[in-house]
Structures are given as C-alpha cells and as structure tokens.
Amino acid sequence: MNDLLYHSAPAMARNLSERLTGLIRHLQPDEASRLQRMLTVDEHERPQMVLTGQYSSGKSTLIEALTDGQYQVPIDSAVTTDKVEVFDWDGLVDLVDTPGVQAGRREHDERAEEALRSADLVLFTVTVDLFDDRLVEHLRHVTEDLRKAPQLLVVITKCRSLSAAEGVREAAVRDALGSFADHVPWVQCDAKTYLDGLQEVDPSRAARRIAASRMDEVRDTINRIARARGDLARFRVPLQQVALVAGEALAALTDDPDEEAVLTVLARQRTALTTRRGLLDSALDRQETEFRTACIRAAEHLADTVESTDDSPTPDWSRVDAATATLNDELNSANQRFVDGVRAVLDSQLADFTSEVREIEASPYARQLLALDVEGDIETRNIPVDPGLVRQPGQKQPRVPAWGAKSIEHLKDFQKVWGAGDGIKNSAGSVGHKIVYKLGKLADVKFKPYQAARWANNIGKVAKIGGAVLPVALEAYAVVNEERQEVRAAKEKMRRRNALVGRVLAQCDDISSKTLIQVRGELDAEFGKALRAIDEVNRSVHDARAFRTDLDREISAIQVEAQSMLDRLGVPALQA
C-alpha cells in the first residue's frame, strides 16, 4: 500500500528526530548539547486537506480510508455531517470533513465555503451517479471563484457499486470542469472496499480488496499534486537537519585526527550544499510569486477595460482589442522578467556557493588532508581497504590511511566541479555555469496570445433587464431568472472576471511550473550527486575504522532513512 506524503514525511521526520535525540545523548555532553540545538526545527504549519461534495457522497468514508481506519466517522443515509469536523491526524495533518453542500441547509454551504477558502488541498467527492446541475455549479465555484483548481482532485466514490462504460465518467468530469478540464486530475475509488480489505483475515483476499478499491491511485495523485505545487518542500527542512546532525554525530565518534579532519570537511561540504539548496528554493519561490502577481495585475487591467466598455451607453469594443494587445505585451514582459530573475538567482547563489567552497578548501582540516603522504596518481594507485595504516618496511612510515586516496580525490573533484580549486578562470565548466547556460533554453516558453475575437465571443449575448445590462458568457452555466436581476448581473460580471484571471493564472502556473521543474531538476541532480559523493567517502572512512559501534550503525541508518525520504520528496520529472 502506498502512503500519503502529507502524513508520512512529517511522521518520519518526527520519528527519526526522536531516535536521533536518544542516540546523541551518548556523546560527550558539550557535543550532545550542540547537536541537540541543531536538531531543533521550528514547527511548520500543518497542511489542511478539505473534503467537499454533496451529502452522502462518501466524504466521511474516504477520510476513514485515507487514515487506514484510524478515524471511524458515523455514517447514516441522512445528512450526517452538520458541521465542519477537523480530524487531527497524529498532530501532522488536518483532515477537514465539511457538511454536504446543497443539502437543503444554508448553514451547511456557508461552513463548507469557509473551510474551502483555507484549504491546501481539496478533495471534491461525487458518487457514480455523477453530476447534477447544482453540483456542477459548486465545482465551478471551487475552480473559478475560489481559484482552487491547482489544489483540486475530483474523486468519484463508490466506484464498485455501479459499472460504467469506458470513458463515460471521464467525459462527465471533463464536462463539469469546463475550461479547467486539462488542469484538474480525477480518480475513482471505493473506500468501503478498502476498509473491508483492512478487516479481512485472509491475506490474499485482503490484498485483492485493497487493490480493487483503487485507494493507492488516490494517494499517488495527491502526492503528485503536492510535489507539483511544492507543498512537500516544508517537510524537507527537518529531514535535512536530521541527516546533517546524523553526519556530525558520526564525525564525533572518531578519535583519529585525520578521520576527524576528513569527516569535518565532509560535514562542512554537506552543510554548505544543504544550506545553499534551501536559499535557492526560497529565492526561486520569490521569483514565482512576483511572476504570478504581475500576471494577475495584467489580467485585472483587461477585465477593468471590458467592464467599463460593457457599462458604457455607446461601447467602443476597439478598446478591448487594444487592451488585449496590452495584456499580451504585459504577460510576455512578466514572463521574460521571471526567466531573467531565475537566471540571476542561479548566477548569484551559485557564485556565493563557489566562495564557500574556497573557504572550505582553505580550512586547516582540508590542508591537513592534502598534506597526507599519498604518492603517485591518486586516480590509479591501488590502496587496499584496511583499518590500520599502510606502512613500508625499513623506511620512515608515512601516515597513509586506507581511505586517504578516495578522500583527497573527492576533495579535488568537489573543488573543480563547483568552480573553485582550479581558479576563477576555469569556472566556466562548473556546475553553476552549466545550469545557468541550460536555463537559456527556457526563454521560448511563452503565453498563448489572447485575442479580441475570443473576448467578443465570451461577451457574446447581452441581455438587458430593467436598468441592468447583463453580459452572458457562452459557457455560463446558470440562466438569468426574472427576480434579483441586478444581483445576478453583478454575480455574472464577477464570475467572468474570475474566469479571466483564472485562465491567465493557469498559463502563468504552467509556465512557472515547467521552468522551475527543469531548474530544480538540474539542481537536484547536481546537488544530489555531490551529496552522494560525500556519503560515499563518508562510508569509506567508517568502513576503514577499527570498529563500528552499535551507536554508529544506528545513526548511519537514521541518515540513510532521512535521505531516502528526501529523495521521495524531490521534484517530479517534467512530463512530455
């Protein structure tokens, strides 16, 4: 069974931190106190997963399935949930069960609305009976008015209760989503079958039920949404701290001065990489935020022009053409500023990192390693792994630990790869230079141009009712009733504005996502490669030590588990 990273990642961080805290108490008191302070990380805000949908659509059962039966929510054929229920999932995730919308109770809709506005992820549940008119209206309210499309997953529940021809359910979901059909994923599952599988005594029958429930698809899709949005980044810091403190704790276990030197250099390299990776992520996030703000501002300008033209007694629609051209120019300018900003962030941050590498190179510990008497070509000389020292009889014995060649080779490679050891003139071949160069290829990711003809179609029919002029978009779902005409007109105008901003933001998010996925993919590859090289040398040093204590093995296991979860939290590859 797959796990939900919203829960499993912070749960592992908490578990590893508690285990490591108990282990580092066995170190020297001063060292233990220092590492304990390093291990302390500020609590992050718990993510909120909000379930919404019509009454009796399986929201409560889905919560029970997602938590493997940890929360047994009362289920009845009546309108069961009559208030917003927040389930504290191990102090790590808030699962929010909302009242069934449009169940004939106005207060239900208001409570659901309040929860939806603060949601990190929305699970929109609908049964195999699919959508009716009111549920479509609510779905479009979530995607357009609340702008939750990037955080939305449509879940068709009770999928084993009624069969459907291939493509029927997908077509219904796409039709209900309208213009967001290509941006919002959907899955189908049967939470009751999953819970039955958990209770099944026979392992083979249990496995078949769990597989048939398709709950793994639900979890996988939630994880993909969280990765794509960067929501899982909040869990990287405590895991990175665990891996870092574990590395420093391992360094504290050795008594050999040269072992202490190499492990200290490796720990400094890991600290520099980890810190710089966090700074890069923060700076890239700021560039993305500025890009989205510029896009929203440009879209709002066009919406203002359309509304003022629409309200004019003698509308001049050529103004919309001019405003559309301005929108295209502003969006493309924002896009170029975004790409230039990302390029500048990489250039500046990686240049600063090169300076850090030079400082490590100049440290006494690094000079101590380079002073080791390792003769010959370190790339070809064969030095056997041995816990002692390599000695030549009848000569003054040079102090050459078995791990010496590998550590010096790594130190020189690290300096060269990150643009330090061979001098500034050779930095053109460094990792930072290569990443910045590759980013130049991203400049051709452009906005699709908005055209005045599209706006003419969207404005389309104009219905005059009393003193109000009501633009009716062609894709508008509700028809205008004779009563409350002015309120409906204002509501339709706001829906049209939100739809415009939503479409522009969809393109904006697509552009920024493609750019940052590629950039972060390059960074993850290079930083990950460097971290793995550090770990390899680290392991070679510990393999050559005279003994490895139980404490050493347990801390190493914690470091491996932390790195494994960090790998799972990584940015997904860009889909073709």
C-alpha positions as CSV (number, residue, x, y, z in Angstrom):
1,M,0.0,0.0,0.0
2,N,1.2,3.5,-0.8
3,D,1.4,6.2,1.8
4,L,0.3,9.8,1.8
5,L,3.4,12.0,1.9
6,Y,1.4,14.8,3.6
7,H,1.4,12.5,6.6
8,S,4.3,10.0,6.2
9,A,7.0,12.6,5.6
10,P,6.5,14.7,8.8
11,A,5.8,11.4,10.7
12,M,9.2,10.1,9.6
13,A,10.9,13.4,10.4
14,R,9.4,13.3,13.9
15,N,10.3,9.6,14.4
16,L,13.9,10.0,13.2
17,S,14.4,13.1,15.3
18,E,13.2,11.3,18.4
19,R,15.5,8.3,17.7
20,L,18.5,10.6,17.0
21,T,17.9,12.6,20.1
22,G,18.1,9.5,22.2
23,L,21.3,8.4,20.5
24,I,23.3,11.6,20.6
25,R,22.9,11.7,24.4
26,H,25.6,9.1,24.5
27,L,28.2,11.6,23.0
28,Q,30.3,14.0,25.1
29,P,27.9,16.4,26.9
30,D,29.1,19.5,25.1
31,E,28.8,17.9,21.7
32,A,25.5,16.3,22.6
33,S,24.1,19.7,23.6
34,R,25.3,21.4,20.4
35,L,23.8,18.7,18.1
36,Q,20.5,18.8,20.1
37,R,20.3,22.5,19.4
38,M,20.9,21.9,15.7
39,L,18.2,19.3,15.7
40,T,15.6,21.7,16.9
41,V,13.5,22.9,14.0
42,D,10.5,25.4,14.1
43,E,7.2,23.7,13.8
44,H,5.7,24.1,10.3
45,E,2.0,24.9,9.8
46,R,0.0,21.7,9.4
47,P,-1.5,21.2,5.9
48,Q,-5.3,21.1,5.6
49,M,-7.0,18.6,3.3
50,V,-10.6,19.6,2.9
51,L,-13.3,17.2,1.5
52,T,-16.3,18.7,-0.1
53,G,-19.2,17.4,-2.2
54,Q,-22.9,16.7,-2.0
55,Y,-24.3,15.0,1.1
56,S,-23.9,11.2,1.2
57,S,-21.1,11.3,-1.4
58,G,-18.7,9.3,0.7
59,K,-16.5,12.1,2.3
60,S,-16.5,10.6,5.8
61,T,-15.8,7.1,4.5
62,L,-12.9,8.5,2.4
63,I,-11.4,10.1,5.5
64,E,-11.6,6.8,7.3
65,A,-9.9,5.0,4.4
66,L,-7.1,7.6,4.0
67,T,-6.2,7.1,7.7
68,D,-6.4,3.3,7.4
69,G,-9.4,3.2,9.7
70,Q,-7.9,5.5,12.4
71,Y,-11.0,7.7,12.3
72,Q,-14.3,5.9,12.3
73,V,-16.8,8.6,11.3
74,P,-20.5,7.9,11.9
75,I,-22.3,7.2,8.6
76,D,-26.0,7.5,8.0
77,S,-28.3,7.9,5.0
78,A,-29.4,11.2,6.4
79,V,-27.3,14.4,6.2
80,T,-24.7,13.1,8.6
81,T,-22.1,15.8,8.9
82,D,-23.8,19.0,10.0
83,K,-20.7,21.0,10.9
84,V,-17.0,21.3,9.9
85,E,-15.2,18.4,11.5
86,V,-11.4,18.7,11.8
87,F,-9.6,15.4,12.4
88,D,-6.1,15.9,13.8
89,W,-4.2,13.1,12.1
90,D,-1.3,12.4,14.6
91,G,-0.7,16.1,15.0
92,L,0.7,16.3,11.4
93,V,-2.3,16.8,9.1
94,D,-5.7,18.3,9.5
95,L,-8.4,16.3,7.6
96,V,-11.5,18.6,7.3
97,D,-14.9,16.9,6.7
98,T,-17.4,19.5,5.5
99,P,-21.2,19.4,5.6
100,G,-22.8,18.2,2.4
101,V,-23.3,21.2,0.1
102,Q,-26.7,22.0,-1.2
103,A,-28.4,19.5,1.1
104,G,-31.2,21.9,1.8
105,R,-29.4,23.7,4.7
106,R,-27.9,27.1,4.1
107,E,-25.6,26.9,7.0
108,H,-24.0,23.8,5.5
109,D,-22.9,25.7,2.4
110,E,-21.5,28.6,4.5
111,R,-19.5,26.2,6.7
112,A,-18.1,24.3,3.7
113,E,-17.2,27.6,2.0
114,E,-15.2,28.8,5.0
115,A,-13.2,25.6,5.1
116,L,-12.5,25.6,1.4
117,R,-11.0,29.1,1.4
118,S,-8.2,28.0,3.7
119,A,-7.6,24.5,2.1
120,D,-4.1,23.4,1.0
121,L,-5.8,20.5,-0.9
122,V,-9.4,20.0,-1.9
123,L,-10.9,16.5,-2.5
124,F,-14.2,17.1,-4.4
125,T,-16.2,13.9,-3.9
126,V,-19.0,12.8,-6.3
127,T,-20.7,9.4,-6.4
128,V,-21.1,7.2,-9.5
129,D,-24.4,9.0,-10.2
130,L,-22.1,11.8,-11.3
131,F,-23.0,15.4,-11.6
132,D,-26.3,17.2,-11.4
133,D,-26.7,20.9,-12.2
134,R,-26.2,22.1,-8.7
135,L,-23.0,20.0,-8.2
136,V,-21.5,21.4,-11.4
137,E,-22.3,24.9,-10.2
138,H,-20.5,24.1,-6.9
139,L,-17.5,22.6,-8.7
140,R,-17.1,25.6,-10.9
141,H,-17.4,27.8,-7.9
142,V,-14.4,26.0,-6.4
143,T,-12.3,26.2,-9.6
144,E,-13.3,29.7,-10.7
145,D,-14.5,31.8,-7.8
146,L,-12.2,30.3,-5.1
147,R,-9.4,29.6,-7.6
148,K,-8.6,26.2,-6.2
149,A,-8.0,24.4,-9.5
150,P,-4.3,23.8,-8.8
151,Q,-5.1,22.3,-5.4
152,L,-8.1,20.2,-6.5
153,L,-8.7,16.5,-7.0
154,V,-12.1,15.2,-8.2
155,V,-12.8,11.8,-6.5
156,I,-15.6,9.6,-7.9
157,T,-16.5,7.4,-4.9
158,K,-18.3,4.1,-4.5
159,C,-17.0,3.1,-8.0
160,R,-17.6,-0.6,-7.4
161,S,-21.3,-0.1,-6.7
162,L,-22.2,0.6,-10.3
163,S,-20.3,-0.2,-13.6
164,A,-19.9,2.4,-16.4
165,A,-18.8,2.2,-20.0
166,E,-15.2,3.2,-20.7
167,G,-14.9,6.9,-21.0
168,V,-18.3,7.8,-19.6
169,R,-17.0,9.0,-16.2
170,E,-14.0,10.9,-17.6
171,A,-16.3,12.7,-20.1
172,A,-18.7,13.7,-17.3
173,V,-15.8,15.0,-15.1
174,R,-14.3,17.0,-18.1
175,D,-17.7,18.4,-19.0
176,A,-18.3,19.5,-15.4
177,L,-14.8,21.1,-15.1
178,G,-15.3,23.1,-18.3
179,S,-12.2,25.2,-19.1
180,F,-10.3,23.6,-16.3
181,A,-10.7,20.0,-17.6
182,D,-7.0,19.8,-18.6
183,H,-5.7,21.2,-15.3
184,V,-7.6,19.2,-12.6
185,P,-7.0,15.5,-12.2
186,W,-9.6,12.9,-11.3
187,V,-9.6,9.4,-9.8
188,Q,-12.2,6.9,-8.8
189,C,-12.2,4.6,-5.8
190,D,-14.3,2.6,-3.4
191,A,-13.3,3.5,0.2
192,K,-15.7,0.9,1.7
193,T,-14.0,-1.9,-0.2
194,Y,-10.6,-0.7,1.1
195,L,-11.8,-0.7,4.7
196,D,-13.2,-4.2,4.2
197,G,-9.8,-5.3,3.0
198,L,-8.2,-4.0,6.1
199,Q,-10.5,-6.1,8.2
200,E,-10.1,-9.2,6.0
201,V,-8.3,-12.1,7.8
202,D,-7.1,-13.9,4.7
203,P,-4.0,-12.1,3.3
204,S,-4.7,-12.9,-0.4
205,R,-8.4,-11.8,-0.2
206,A,-7.3,-8.6,1.7
207,A,-4.8,-7.8,-1.0
208,R,-7.4,-8.2,-3.7
209,R,-9.9,-6.0,-2.0
210,I,-7.3,-3.3,-1.3
211,A,-6.2,-3.4,-4.9
212,A,-9.7,-3.3,-6.2
213,S,-10.5,-0.2,-4.1
214,R,-8.0,1.9,-6.1
215,M,-7.1,3.9,-2.9
216,D,-3.5,3.7,-4.0
217,E,-4.4,5.8,-7.0
218,V,-5.9,8.4,-4.8
219,R,-2.8,8.6,-2.6
220,D,-0.5,8.7,-5.6
221,T,-2.4,11.5,-7.2
222,I,-2.5,13.5,-4.0
223,N,1.3,13.1,-3.8
224,R,1.8,14.2,-7.4
225,I,-0.3,17.4,-6.8
226,A,1.7,18.1,-3.6
227,R,5.0,17.7,-5.4
228,A,4.0,19.8,-8.4
229,R,2.8,22.6,-6.1
230,G,5.9,22.4,-3.9
231,D,3.8,21.7,-0.8
232,L,6.1,19.0,0.3
233,A,9.1,21.4,0.5
234,R,8.0,22.3,4.0
235,F,8.9,18.8,5.2
236,R,12.4,18.9,3.7
237,V,14.0,21.1,6.3
238,P,13.5,18.9,9.4
239,L,14.7,15.8,7.4
240,Q,17.7,17.7,6.1
241,Q,18.5,18.7,9.7
242,V,18.3,15.1,10.8
243,A,20.7,14.0,8.0
244,L,23.0,16.9,8.8
245,V,23.1,16.2,12.6
246,A,23.5,12.5,12.0
247,G,26.5,13.2,9.9
248,E,28.1,15.4,12.5
249,A,27.3,12.9,15.2
250,L,29.1,10.2,13.2
251,A,32.1,12.6,12.9
252,A,32.1,13.0,16.7
253,L,32.5,9.2,17.1
254,T,36.1,9.0,15.8
255,D,39.3,9.7,17.6
256,D,41.8,9.6,14.8
257,P,42.9,13.2,13.9
258,D,42.8,12.6,10.2
259,E,39.5,10.9,10.4
260,E,38.2,13.8,12.3
261,A,39.6,16.1,9.6
262,V,38.0,14.3,6.6
263,L,34.7,13.9,8.4
264,T,34.6,17.6,9.4
265,V,35.3,18.6,5.8
266,L,32.6,16.3,4.5
267,A,30.2,17.7,7.1
268,R,31.0,21.3,6.1
269,Q,30.5,20.4,2.5
270,R,27.1,18.8,3.3
271,T,26.1,21.8,5.4
272,A,27.1,24.2,2.6
273,L,25.2,22.2,0.0
274,T,22.1,21.8,2.2
275,T,22.0,25.5,3.2
276,R,22.6,26.7,-0.4
277,R,19.9,24.4,-1.7
278,G,17.4,26.0,0.8
279,L,18.5,29.5,-0.2
280,L,18.0,28.7,-3.9
281,D,14.5,27.3,-3.2
282,S,13.5,30.4,-1.3
283,A,14.8,32.8,-3.9
284,L,13.1,30.8,-6.8
285,D,9.8,30.9,-4.8
286,R,10.1,34.7,-4.6
287,Q,10.6,34.9,-8.3
288,E,7.5,32.7,-8.9
289,T,5.4,34.9,-6.5
290,E,6.4,38.1,-8.3
291,F,5.6,36.5,-11.7
292,R,2.1,35.5,-10.5
293,T,1.4,39.0,-9.1
294,A,2.4,40.6,-12.4
295,C,0.1,38.2,-14.3
296,I,-2.9,38.9,-12.0
297,R,-2.3,42.6,-12.3
298,A,-2.3,42.4,-16.1
299,A,-5.4,40.3,-16.2
300,E,-7.2,42.7,-13.9
301,H,-6.4,45.6,-16.2
302,L,-8.0,43.8,-19.2
303,A,-11.1,42.9,-17.0
304,D,-11.5,46.6,-16.0
305,T,-11.4,47.6,-19.6
306,V,-14.0,45.1,-20.6
307,E,-16.3,46.1,-17.8
308,S,-16.0,49.8,-18.4
309,T,-16.7,49.2,-22.1
310,D,-19.6,46.9,-21.3
311,D,-21.2,49.5,-19.0
312,S,-20.8,52.4,-21.5
313,P,-24.0,53.5,-23.3
314,T,-22.0,53.6,-26.5
315,P,-19.5,50.8,-26.1
316,D,-16.3,51.1,-28.2
317,W,-15.1,47.5,-28.5
318,S,-11.9,48.5,-30.2
319,R,-10.7,49.4,-26.7
320,V,-10.9,45.7,-25.9
321,D,-8.6,45.0,-28.8
322,A,-6.1,47.5,-27.6
323,A,-6.4,46.2,-24.0
324,T,-5.9,42.6,-25.2
325,A,-2.7,43.6,-27.1
326,T,-1.5,45.3,-23.9
327,L,-2.3,42.2,-21.9
328,N,-0.2,40.1,-24.3
329,D,2.7,42.5,-24.0
330,E,2.5,42.7,-20.2
331,L,2.3,38.9,-19.9
332,N,5.3,38.3,-22.1
333,S,7.3,41.0,-20.3
334,A,6.4,39.4,-17.0
335,N,7.5,36.1,-18.4
336,Q,10.8,37.5,-19.6
337,R,11.4,39.1,-16.2
338,F,10.6,35.8,-14.5
339,V,13.2,33.9,-16.6
340,D,15.8,36.6,-16.2
341,G,15.1,36.7,-12.5
342,V,15.6,32.9,-12.2
343,R,18.8,33.1,-14.2
344,A,20.1,35.9,-11.9
345,V,19.2,33.9,-8.8
346,L,21.2,30.9,-10.0
347,D,24.1,33.1,-11.1
348,S,24.3,34.9,-7.8
349,Q,23.6,32.0,-5.4
350,L,26.0,29.6,-7.1
351,A,28.7,32.3,-7.3
352,D,28.3,32.7,-3.5
353,F,28.5,28.9,-3.1
354,T,31.8,28.8,-5.0
355,S,33.2,31.3,-2.4
356,E,32.1,28.9,0.4
357,V,33.9,26.0,-1.3
358,R,37.1,28.1,-1.5
359,E,36.7,28.8,2.3
360,I,36.4,25.0,2.9
361,E,39.5,24.4,0.7
362,A,41.5,26.9,2.7
363,S,40.5,25.5,6.1
364,P,43.1,23.8,8.4
365,Y,41.3,20.5,8.1
366,A,41.4,20.5,4.3
367,R,45.1,21.4,4.3
368,Q,45.7,18.6,6.8
369,L,44.1,16.1,4.3
370,L,46.1,17.4,1.4
371,A,49.2,17.0,3.4
372,L,48.7,13.3,3.7
373,D,51.7,11.5,2.1
374,V,49.8,9.7,-0.7
375,E,52.3,9.1,-3.5
376,G,51.6,8.6,-7.2
377,D,48.5,9.2,-9.2
378,I,45.6,9.0,-6.8
379,E,43.3,8.0,-9.6
380,T,45.2,4.9,-10.5
381,R,47.1,3.8,-7.3
382,N,45.5,0.8,-5.7
383,I,45.3,1.1,-1.9
384,P,43.7,-1.8,-0.1
385,V,41.0,-1.0,2.5
386,D,42.5,-1.6,5.9
387,P,41.6,-0.3,9.3
388,G,45.2,0.4,10.0
389,L,47.9,2.4,8.2
390,V,49.8,1.5,5.0
391,R,53.5,1.0,6.0
392,Q,56.7,0.5,4.0
393,P,59.2,-1.6,6.0
394,G,62.7,-0.1,6.5
395,Q,61.5,3.5,5.8
396,K,60.1,6.3,7.8
397,Q,56.5,5.4,7.8
398,P,54.2,7.9,6.1
399,R,50.8,8.2,7.7
400,V,48.5,7.0,4.9
401,P,45.1,5.8,6.0
402,A,43.4,3.4,3.6
403,W,40.7,5.9,2.8
404,G,43.2,8.7,2.1
405,A,43.2,8.4,-1.7
406,K,39.5,8.5,-2.1
407,S,39.1,11.4,0.3
408,I,41.7,13.6,-1.5
409,E,40.3,12.7,-4.9
410,H,36.8,13.7,-3.7
411,L,38.1,17.0,-2.2
412,K,39.8,18.0,-5.5
413,D,36.8,16.9,-7.6
414,F,34.4,18.8,-5.4
415,Q,36.6,22.0,-5.8
416,K,36.8,21.5,-9.5
417,V,33.1,20.7,-10.1
418,W,31.8,23.7,-8.1
419,G,34.3,26.1,-9.8
420,A,36.8,26.6,-7.0
421,G,40.0,24.6,-6.9
422,D,41.3,25.3,-10.4
423,G,40.7,29.0,-10.1
424,I,38.1,31.5,-11.3
425,K,39.3,31.4,-14.9
426,N,38.2,27.8,-15.2
427,S,34.8,28.3,-13.6
428,A,33.1,28.2,-17.0
429,G,33.0,24.5,-16.7
430,S,31.5,24.4,-13.3
431,V,28.1,23.1,-12.3
432,G,26.7,26.7,-11.7
433,H,27.8,27.8,-15.2
434,K,26.2,24.7,-16.9
435,I,22.9,25.2,-15.1
436,V,22.7,28.9,-16.0
437,Y,23.5,28.0,-19.6
438,K,20.8,25.4,-19.8
439,L,18.3,27.9,-18.4
440,G,18.7,30.0,-21.6
441,K,16.6,27.3,-23.4
442,L,13.6,28.1,-21.3
443,A,13.1,31.6,-22.8
444,D,10.9,30.1,-25.5
445,V,8.1,29.1,-23.1
446,K,5.6,31.8,-23.9
447,F,2.0,32.8,-23.1
448,K,-0.6,31.8,-25.7
449,P,-1.9,35.2,-27.1
450,Y,-5.3,36.3,-26.1
451,Q,-7.3,37.7,-29.0
452,A,-10.1,40.3,-29.2
453,A,-12.2,37.8,-31.2
454,R,-12.2,35.5,-28.2
455,W,-13.4,38.3,-25.9
456,A,-16.1,39.2,-28.4
457,N,-17.4,35.6,-28.3
458,N,-17.2,35.4,-24.5
459,I,-19.1,38.7,-24.2
460,G,-21.4,37.5,-26.9
461,K,-25.0,37.9,-26.0
462,V,-26.1,41.0,-24.0
463,A,-29.4,40.7,-22.1
464,K,-31.0,44.0,-21.0
465,I,-33.2,43.5,-18.0
466,G,-34.7,46.6,-16.4
467,G,-31.9,49.1,-15.9
468,A,-29.2,46.4,-15.7
469,V,-27.0,45.2,-18.6
470,L,-26.0,41.6,-18.0
471,P,-23.2,40.1,-20.2
472,V,-23.8,36.4,-20.5
473,A,-20.7,34.3,-21.3
474,L,-21.3,31.5,-23.8
475,E,-20.1,28.9,-21.2
476,A,-22.2,30.4,-18.4
477,Y,-24.0,27.6,-16.6
478,A,-27.0,29.3,-14.9
479,V,-29.7,31.2,-16.8
480,V,-31.0,34.6,-15.7
481,N,-34.1,34.5,-13.7
482,E,-36.5,37.4,-13.7
483,E,-36.1,38.0,-10.0
484,R,-33.0,39.5,-8.3
485,Q,-31.7,40.7,-11.7
486,E,-29.2,43.2,-10.6
487,V,-27.6,40.8,-8.1
488,R,-27.4,38.2,-10.8
489,A,-25.8,40.7,-13.2
490,A,-23.2,41.6,-10.6
491,K,-22.5,38.0,-9.8
492,E,-22.1,37.1,-13.5
493,K,-19.7,40.0,-14.0
494,M,-17.6,38.8,-11.1
495,R,-17.7,35.3,-12.4
496,R,-16.4,36.5,-15.8
497,R,-13.6,38.5,-14.1
498,N,-12.6,35.5,-12.0
499,A,-12.7,33.2,-15.1
500,L,-10.3,35.6,-17.0
501,V,-7.9,35.8,-14.1
502,G,-8.1,32.1,-13.6
503,R,-7.3,31.3,-17.2
504,V,-4.3,33.7,-17.2
505,L,-3.1,32.2,-13.9
506,A,-3.4,28.7,-15.3
507,Q,-1.0,29.7,-18.1
508,C,1.2,31.5,-15.6
509,D,1.4,28.5,-13.3
510,D,2.1,26.2,-16.3
511,I,5.0,28.4,-17.4
512,S,6.5,28.8,-13.9
513,S,6.0,25.1,-13.2
514,K,7.8,24.0,-16.4
515,T,10.6,26.4,-15.7
516,L,11.1,25.6,-12.1
517,I,10.7,21.9,-12.5
518,Q,13.5,21.9,-15.0
519,V,15.7,24.2,-12.9
520,R,15.0,22.3,-9.7
521,G,15.6,19.0,-11.6
522,E,19.0,20.3,-12.7
523,L,19.8,21.5,-9.1
524,D,18.6,18.2,-7.6
525,A,20.7,16.2,-10.0
526,E,23.9,18.1,-9.3
527,F,23.4,18.7,-5.5
528,G,22.2,15.0,-5.1
529,K,25.3,13.8,-7.0
530,A,27.5,15.9,-4.7
531,L,25.8,14.6,-1.6
532,R,26.1,11.0,-2.7
533,A,29.8,11.5,-3.3
534,I,30.1,12.9,0.2
535,D,28.3,9.9,1.6
536,E,30.5,7.5,-0.4
537,V,33.7,9.0,1.1
538,N,32.0,9.1,4.5
539,R,31.2,5.4,4.2
540,S,34.7,4.6,3.1
541,V,36.2,6.3,6.2
542,H,33.9,4.4,8.5
543,D,34.5,1.1,6.7
544,A,38.2,1.5,7.4
545,R,37.8,2.2,11.1
546,A,39.0,-0.4,13.5
547,F,35.5,-0.9,14.9
548,R,31.9,0.3,14.4
549,T,29.8,0.5,17.4
550,D,26.0,-0.1,17.6
551,L,25.6,3.7,18.1
552,D,27.5,4.3,14.8
553,R,25.2,1.9,12.9
554,E,22.0,3.3,14.3
555,I,22.9,6.9,13.5
556,S,24.0,5.9,10.0
557,A,20.7,4.1,9.5
558,I,18.8,7.3,10.5
559,Q,20.9,9.3,8.0
560,V,20.0,6.8,5.2
561,E,16.3,6.8,6.1
562,A,16.2,10.7,6.1
563,Q,18.0,10.8,2.7
564,S,15.6,8.2,1.3
565,M,12.5,10.3,2.3
566,L,14.2,13.4,0.9
567,D,14.6,11.6,-2.4
568,R,10.9,10.8,-2.4
569,L,10.0,14.4,-1.7
570,G,12.0,15.5,-4.8
571,V,10.6,17.5,-7.7
572,P,9.0,15.1,-10.3
573,A,10.4,15.0,-13.8
574,L,8.7,17.2,-16.4
575,Q,6.2,15.1,-18.4
576,A,6.5,15.3,-22.2
